[in-house]
Amino acid sequence: MPDPGLSAYLGLPGWLLLWILAAVAFSLFGRRVVHIVRVLRRARPENRWEQIPRRLWHALTNVFGQKRLLEEPAIGVAHLLIFWAFVFFATSFFWNLLRGLFPFLPVPYADEVTWMALPMEVLGVLALVALLVAAARRYVFTPPSLERTRDATIVLCLIGLLLVTFLGGQGSRAMSGEHAGAWSPAGARLGRAFSGLGIEPASAAALYLGMWWAHMATVLGFLAYLPYSKHAHLLFAPFGVLFTSLRPGGMAPESEGAARLEDFTWRQLFNALSCAECGRCDRACPVHASGFALSPKELVHHFKELVAGALAVSAPAKPALPGSDPGGDAREKASFVGDVVRREEVWACTTCMACMARCPVFNEHIPLIIEMRRHFVSRGDMEVGVKDVLVNLGRYGNSFGKSARARAGWTAGLDFPIKDARKEPVEWLWIVGDYASYDPRVQGVTRAAARVFQRAGLDFGILYEGEQNAGNDARRLGEEGLFGLLREKNLKSLEKARFEKIVTTDPHTYHVVKHEYGGGNGSRELRGAEVLHVAEVLDLLLRSGRLSVESPVDATVTYHDPCYLGRYNGVYEPPRRVLRALGMRLVEMGRNRDEAYCCGAGGGRIWMEDVPGIRERPAENRIREAAGLRGVSTLVVSCPKDLVMFQDALKTTQLEGSLVVKDLVELVESAGAPVVRSDSYVHA
């Protein structure tokens, strides 16, 4: 085959023509990347350089292994094939580019090397099939929130052309007899097909040169086009995965809120560059499904427009906002948060993290939302009910607006005293939480937990009036200052207490105490104490034999995974082990574990009014799902807010006769007995 770099075209040597094309493509590519870096440098700094080995492993498994995408096997396998074809073809492209630019180098072209050409042929064919699957999914069997955009069409066509031109070149080589069929299976078949179409072997050289140049021009065009398109995620997503938050829940760094481009961190803006617009976040979002204003995908799209607007402005001082005139007064007056991203979008979120758990590029929607909530809170722009709750939290230390002395009022129904951990040492410090302490609907469960602990011989105590609301929901509402105040008060009480471990009733409390109370507090940290949720403690007590199952519960139940216990902290198996130990038949809902549907209470939504016009509340959707399971009589929960939300939803859906909602603790108490070691369970 003739050397493409040494062949002449219109009087120009091939290597010179390739230099011209490459210079244009790389100039366009580099210009855009430099502008993007400048925009990101205008944002607030954020450290994402810690724990590099862990980050690299995370990137390897999720970029090269496509771990999260493979959770949806059909499209995941298709994407995996396209990705690895892309890796091989990118390697081949740079190899061939270097060889073409410097034709006198003593190395062959990549497609002349059998160990390189063979996997490229195999992957090329598989990637073409995967590409057809992806095209059918986008244009024929289109799932909700997946749009048919011009950009997507261009990218699919470019990938297809890239694959076809490579395989065509291999076919022309085979037709000329250069490749052995065993090392070029696709090329050999295409060569025979070309011969069958009447193409003479003498024409193979011209066909090869045409395919080679078409392939190189396609890749160079792709390179120049990509950073300007909405599919720039092909370039930026791997870096988004690498620089994802390693903290559970990934709280935004402390700030006074964000309303303009410069107020956000560079990583928050990077979400816009990484987004693939696949719509998985929308399909997972409970409030979007219920008809609220929030669309996680559209939210990130707003940021794409913000970054794109900034890129379009020559003057670096101010970003151009979508719909504004870069040269006019609109840029000075418009506010991105409030005018483009509407307040009802920001306040709709339950912070359940379903969007982030499904995002294949690990975009961080919730930190963005909390950042914008901080802006609204700083302006007092929130519902009256939310304002009242925040006042209660600041004044009384609880969301109910009741005296701190009444916090331990639930203990009045017990026939044994509970230790004050500030006055005598305990093994387990129990942080009870607001709803478990004050809400009459939950106090019975709290007393049941105390009786179970007592029966198991647990050495436990509480903080009485020394306990304040843990501050998780205040922080998710955007009241960072109030969260800091509540945390400091609780840390002072913890400093007075003597304990070895902490148990919490509420998953929201569990998360914030476990992950957001340490660091920066010196001697007032948790002193390395292990923090467990009550479901984990019950599991430990049963497995150790400190609790036994005297009266197995003959019931068929389903279990709801709380967002802050499951998605945020990965606690899925302990409550299920407890249910099986009680003798219950567990039937899983279709959406379980990390796909569990939110009850709608998180992020302060439990204190907000319902939005007119929604289709149904998230809790109602979940109740219908549980009630639709054949033979299931009980929905089991392990969160006080879940208990409240689902009991209300039972009434509004008129399904009270079909299903009952029970807390895990209640079931353990009903099946329990005095301490009798159960070796069969311990060794199960």
ABEGO torsion letter per residue (X at the ends): XBBAAABBBGGBBAAAAAAAAAAAAAAAAAAAAAAAAAAAAABBBBBAABGAAAAAAAAAAAAAAGAAAAABAAAAAAAAAAAAAAAAAAAAAAAAAAAAABAABABBBAAABAAAAAAAAAAAAAAAAAAAAAAAAAAABBBBGBBBBAAAAAAAAAAAAAAAAAAAAAAAAAAAGABBAAABAAAAAAAAAAAAAGBBAAAAAAAAAAAAAAAAAAAAAAAAAAAABAAAAAAAAAAAAAABBABBGGBBBBBAEBABAAABBAAAAAAAAABAGAGAAAAABAAAAAGBABBAAAAAAAAAAAAAAAAABABAABBBBBGBBAABAAAAABBABGAABBAAAAAABAGAGAAAAABAAGBBAAAAAAAAAAAAAAAGBBBAAAAAAAAAAAAAGBAAGBBAAAAAAAAAABABBBBBAAABBBABBBBAEAAAAABAAAAAAAAAAAAAAAAAGBBBBBAEAABBBAGAAAAAAGBAAAAAAAAAAAAAAAAABBBABBBBABAAAAAAAAAAABEGAEAABAGGBBBBBAAAAAAAAAAAGABBBABBBBBBBBBBBBAAABAAAGBAAAAAAAAAAAGBBBBBBABBEAABBBAGABGGAAABBBBBGBABBAAAAAAAAAAABBGBABBBBABAAAAAAAAAAAAAAGAAAABBBBBAAAAAAAABBBBBBBAAAAAX
